[in-house]
Amino acid sequence: MMELGVQSLVHKQIYSKQVIREEKDFVFIEQFECRVKYRNLTKAGLLRLPSFVEWV
């Protein structure tokens, strides 16, 4: 989940995607592609501090 640099318009576009599946605690939506910038990778290989740049 990205929290930094995501504007409200982008939030609306993400949440308007088609819902694939819902569970008790999660809602799964279609995949989407975007560019993000990040500080570096964690030991687990995840992005550290990702922030939204643009849609691909």
C-alpha positions in Angstrom: 0.0 0.0 0.0 1.3 3.4 -0.9 0.5 6.4 1.3 2.9 9.1 0.1 2.2 11.2 -2.9 -1.2 9.7 -3.8 -3.7 12.5 -4.5 -7.5 12.1 -3.9 -8.2 11.8 -7.6 -5.8 8.9 -7.8 -7.5 7.3 -4.8 -10.9 7.5 -6.6 -9.5 5.9 -9.7 -8.0 3.0 -7.8 -11.1 2.4 -5.7 -13.3 2.5 -8.8 -11.6 -0.6 -10.3 -13.6 -3.8 -10.6 -13.8 -5.8 -7.4 -12.5 -9.4 -8.1 -13.1 -10.9 -4.6 -14.0 -9.9 -1.1 -13.1 -11.5 2.1 -13.9 -10.6 5.7 -10.9 -8.2 6.0 -9.8 -7.6 2.4 -11.2 -6.4 -0.9 -9.2 -7.6 -4.0 -9.4 -5.3 -7.1 -8.0 -5.6 -10.7 -4.2 -5.0 -11.0 -3.1 -1.6 -12.3 0.3 -0.3 -13.4 1.9 2.9 -12.2 5.4 4.3 -11.8 6.6 4.9 -8.2 9.7 6.3 -6.7 11.2 4.8 -3.6 14.2 5.3 -1.3 15.7 1.7 -1.5 14.8 -1.9 -1.0 14.3 -3.5 2.4 16.0 -6.8 3.4 12.8 -8.6 2.4 13.0 -7.1 -1.1 10.1 -4.6 -0.6 10.1 -1.0 -1.6 11.0 1.4 1.2 8.8 4.6 1.3 7.1 4.2 -2.2 5.4 7.2 -3.6 3.1 7.5 -6.6 4.5 9.3 -9.7 2.2 8.5 -12.7 0.0 5.9 -14.4 1.6 3.7 -17.1 
